[in-house]
C-alpha cells in the first residue's frame, strides 16, 4: 500500500453500512479504497457507485476491479434513493464504473437514479460524476436531462500521461469537450486531477489553463496514492506548500472554486464546495 495513507477503521465502516442499509450497494469509498472513508461515513456522506463494481477500462491508477462479471441491477436506483432518504443527507454524489460494453454507457441508469432520488427525497442536491460515454452526445444529454445540480467529470491527469496511465481508452480533449458542452447548457461543472503520477510543473499549469478555458466552476487537486503495489507507483509526494502554490495559480487564472491538498478527492466535502 502507498505510504502515509490514512488508517481505515474496518469495524466503523461495517457498522455504518449495516445501519443505513448499504450492505448491497456499492460505494467509491470502499471500492476505490478512499483514504477519507471513515471521516465521510461519520458525517453520513457517501459517494454511490452505480452500474456494478467492475470497470471495462484498465487505468493503472484506479483501485476499482477490472475483471469479473458485469451486471446492471435494475433495483439499484430505488435502493440508493431509499438509502439517501434514510441518511438524510442533503447533498449526494452518484458516480459509476465505466461501462463501454453498454450502448448508452449506462446513461439511462444514471438518469433513473437521479429521478428516483428526486421522487423520494426532493430536497436533496445531486452531483453526478460521470465517465466519458466515449463522447456519445446522446448519452450525455440523457444524464443532463435528468437535471443534476452539478455535472462532474474528472480529467484525472495531464494530457501527456493519458496513454500510459489511462491506457489509450480515455481521451483528454474529449473529456474537456464533454465538460464544455455541459457548461454551455448552463450546468455547474466540476473536474478533478491527481498529482504524483509523473507529471511536471509545466504540464500541471497547462492542464489548469485548459480547465480554466472551459469555465469549470469547481476544481479538485489531490495527491495520487497507489491503491496497491500492483498499481502505478507514486512518482512524487507533493508538499502542503506545493499544493497551496498550485491552488494559488488556479485561482489567479480565474477558476472560482479550487480545493487542493494531499487527501482531496473529487467527492470529498463536495457539499461544502457546492455552497
Secondary structure, DSSP 8 states (H G I E B T S, - for coil): --TT-----HHHHHHHHHHTT-TTS-BHHHHTT-TTHHHHHHTT--EEEES-SB-SS--TT--SB-SS-----TTHHHHHHHHHHHHT-SEEEEEE---TTSTTTTHHHHHHHHHHHHHH-TT-EEEEE---GGG-HHHHHHHHTT--SEEE---BS-GGGHHHHSTTTS-HHHHHHHHHHHHHTT-EEEEEEEE-SS--HHHHHHHHHHHHHTT-SEEEEEE---SSTTS--------HHHHHHHHHHHHHTT-SEEEEETT--TTTTHHHHH-
